[in-house]
Amino acid sequence: MAKGGGPGSKLGGQSEVAPLKRVLLKHPQDAFQSFVVITEEWKRLGYLRQPELGKAINEFDRFVGILESLGARVDFLPPDPETSLDSIYVRDASIVTDGGVILCNMGKEARSGEPMAQRVALESQGIPILGEITGAGRVEGGDFLWLGGGTAVIGRGYRTNDEGIRQLKQLLSETARELIVVPLPHWRGPGDVFHLMSMLSPIDENLALVYSPLLPVPFREHLLARDIKLIEVPDSEFETMGCNVLTVSPRVCVMLEGNPVTRFRLEEAGAKVHLYQGNEISIPGSGGPTCLTLPLLRGA
């Protein structure tokens, strides 16, 4: 990690909307590495097209600048030979709790080296590891979120399976009040990048951005029963990751440019929206701002 950090550093917050104090990222210089690596990996990993390293670096540096301007301290993961281009999407390999970090076990086999790479980096900074998903269990962090009041939510899909959820529930027994399991749709099948956070982004304790056509009815009803107002992402902006929005503090968020209707609806609900360009760091690998960030500490 190139910035901040150190033994005994605080982490946690168990929220998707509390003020972001510290966040972990991986720079494309370290994830993409070189033109040669990108050329060798992008098709195998299912990217929509080949990212351009120089442009990716510029986009990412501006993205980091937005986060820092909003008060977040940014830490960086180092390069690791056991990881791929996908390691830029740091959220998927770990889950942060008040009791420590839970290391995931990736549903995408090509990403299997990422949790261990994160373990090495986190432990070097004195960040406690609460546990890990092992064996046949599969969990990816993009399928997990905190809903408030100690409620954790996990999506059951192609990247997260029943055994992984069983292990996760045990690991969360001391820190989460409940774990809600949300069945995910088939959508475009096992090879597609589809997580719980593809169709839900909390914006405030009582406000969430959703794509209702893919949201299971019982879970949508649960959100409404919690008095959470839902902002609907239009069909035309779901494919461009309009529903993938990072909240930096209540009703202050960062989203990928090119989703004007969603932006308008967020602002109409009182949110302050900061845009970033993700032509190289987000669109080729289908990973928005929540995917690019692993919040380590949130709080007042």
N, C-alpha and C positions, 0 to 999 in steps of 0.2 A: 504494500500500500504506500503510495507516494505522498499522501498528505495525512496529517492528523494521526489519530489512533495512539494506542499505547496501553500497557498493562493496566487493568482495572477500569478501562473505559466503559461508560454506561451504554446500555442498549435496551431496546424494548419499546414499550408504549402501547402495543397491541391495538393499534388503530390504523386506519387508512386515511384519516383526515386530520388528525392532530398535527400541529406545526412540525415540519420536518427539520430535525436538528443535525442529523448525520446520515449520510447515504453512501452506499458502496456501488461503484461502477467499474466497468472494464473498458479501457480506452481501445478504440479500433486498432491503434498501433500495436497493441498487445494481443488483441483477439484475432484480427485479420492478418497481422504479421507482415505479409508481403504480397506482391502481385502473383508470385508463383503459388503460394498457399491458397489464395483466393481462387485462382484458376483451377487448382486441383480439387477444391472442396465444394464450390457453390452448387453445382448440379447434384452431387451426391447428397447434400444436405436439403435439397428441395427448395432452394432459393428461386425466386421468380426471375432473377437475372443476376449477372455478376456485379457486385459492388465495386466502386472505384475508390481505392484506398485514400488518395489525396483528398478527394471531396469528402469522404467519410470522416477524416480527421478534422477538417474544417467545420463540418456540421456538428460533430461531437463536442468540439471545443466551445462552440456557441451554446450548445445545450448545457454544458457544464456551467458556463457563465450565467445562464438563466437561473439554475439551481442555487448557485452561490449568491446571486443578487437577491434571492428570496430568503436568504439566511441559513441555507444548509451547508454544513461542512462536508466536503467530498473526499472520500477515500477511494483508492484505485486498487484493483486486483492486479497482481503481476502477471507476466506471460507464463504459460505453462505448456509444455510439449504434449501433454495428454488431453488438451482441449482443442476445440475447433472454432470456426467462425462464430458458431452459435453461442460461444461463451460470453459474447458481448451482452447477451440477454440474461443478466445476472440473477434476476428474481427467481428463475425457475429452479435453481440448484439448492436453495435454502429457504427456510421459514424462520423468521425472527420472533421470539417470544420474550416475555419478561424474565424467564428462567434460563435463557440461552438460545442458541441457534440449533434448529433441527435440520440435519443434512438430508436432502431428498435422495431418491433413487430414481433415475430418469426413465421416463417411459419411451423416450427416443434413444435408441441404443447408441447412436453416434455421439450422444452427449454424456455418456456414462462416466467420463473422467472429471466432469465439472465439480461434483460435490467434494471429492477429495482435494481438488485444487483449492477450493474455497476453504476447506478445513485447515489446510496448511497455512494459508494466508491469515485466516481469522485467529487461529491459535497463536501465531507469531505476534499478534497484537493483544494477546491476553483476553480475547473474547471467548467466553465459555461456550462449549458445545453441549447442548442438552441431550442429544441423542441422534440417531440416524435411522432411516428406513432401509431395511436390509432384505436379503433373500429374494423371494418372489414378489415382495411388495414394491409397488411403484407409486411415487408421488412426485408431481412437479409443482413448483411454487406458483406458477401462473393459475393453477386451479384452486389456490387458497387465498382467503382474505378474512380480515377482522371486520365484523359488522357493528361492533360497539357493545358495551356492557359485558365484555368477556365472552361474547359469542364469536365462535370461529365457524367458517363455512368452507367446505371442500367440495369441488366438483368431481363427480365420478364419470370419467370419460375414457378415452383411449390412452391418455398419458398418466392417469391415476386409477389404480385398480382397488378392489375390495380389500386385499391383504394390506396394501399400503395404507388404506384408510383405517384399518384395524390397528395397525402399529401407531399411526399418527394419533389416534384417539387415546391410546395408552400414554404416549409422550406428552400429550396436552392435559392429562388428568389433573395436574396440580396448578395449571395456569389458565385454563379456559373453563368457563362456566358450562358451555355446551358446544357440541360440534354438529352442525347441520350438514347433511349430505345432500347434494343437489345432482340428480342424474343429468348428464349432458347429452345433447342430441348427436346423432350420427353425422349430420351436416355433410362434409365432403369426405368422410372416412378416416381411417387410421393414419394416413399419410399427411393429413392436413394439420396446420397449426391452429388448434382450437382449444382454448382453456376457458375456465369459468370467467376470467377477467376479460375474455373476448366480448362478453355480452353484459358486463356489469362493472361500473366504476363508481365507488362512493365519492361524493363531492362534499358532503357535510353529514353530521349525525342523522339528519332528517331529510337528506336529499341524495339521490343517486341517478346516475346516467345509465340507461338500459337499452338493450335491443330486445323488445318484447316478443317479436316473432319466434325467437329461439329460446326464450325464457320459460322454464317449466311452470305450469299454472300454479301448483302448490307453493313454489318458492316465490313467485310473483305476489301471490296472495299473502304470504308471510311478510314480505317487505311492506306491503300496504297496511297490514295489521300492526306493524311497528310504527305506523304513522310516518313512513318514509315516502316523500313525494318523488315520483318517477319522471325523469326527463327522457323523452323518447328520441332515440337516434333514427333518422330516416333510412329507408332501405338503400338509398343512393349513397349513403356515407358509411354503411357498415363495412363494406369491403375495403375502404380506405382508413380503417381503424378509428372511425369517429367515436366508437364506444370505449376506446382505450385511452383513458385520461388519468394523469397523475395529479393527485391533490397534494399540494404543498402545505396548505393550512386550510381551515374551513372556508370553502367557496373561493379559494385561490388555487388555480390549477394550470397545468402545462399540457398542451395537446398538439398533435401533429397538424401542420397547416394543410389546407385543402379540404376542410370540412365546415363550410360557412354556416350551414343550417344548424348543425349541432352547436357551433360556437354561439350563434345568435340565441339559441334556446338556453344555453348555459348563462349567458349574460342577462337574458330576460329573467332568469331565476335569481339574479343577484351575484353571479360568480364573476370573478376577475380572471380572464383567460390570457395566458402567455403562449404564444405560438413558437414552434421550432420547426426547422426544415429537416426532414428525414428521408430524403430521396435515396441516400446511400446507407444510412444506419438503421432505418426502420422498414422501408417499403420492400427491399429485396428479400429480407428474412422474415417479413410479416411480424415485426416486433415493435410495439409502440412504446411510449414513455414509461409505463409501468413495468414493461419487460426489461427495459434498459437499466432499471434502478432497483436496488435492494435497500429499503429503508432500515437503518440500524437503530435509530433513535428518533422517536417522536414524543412530543410533550409540550406543555404550556410554556 
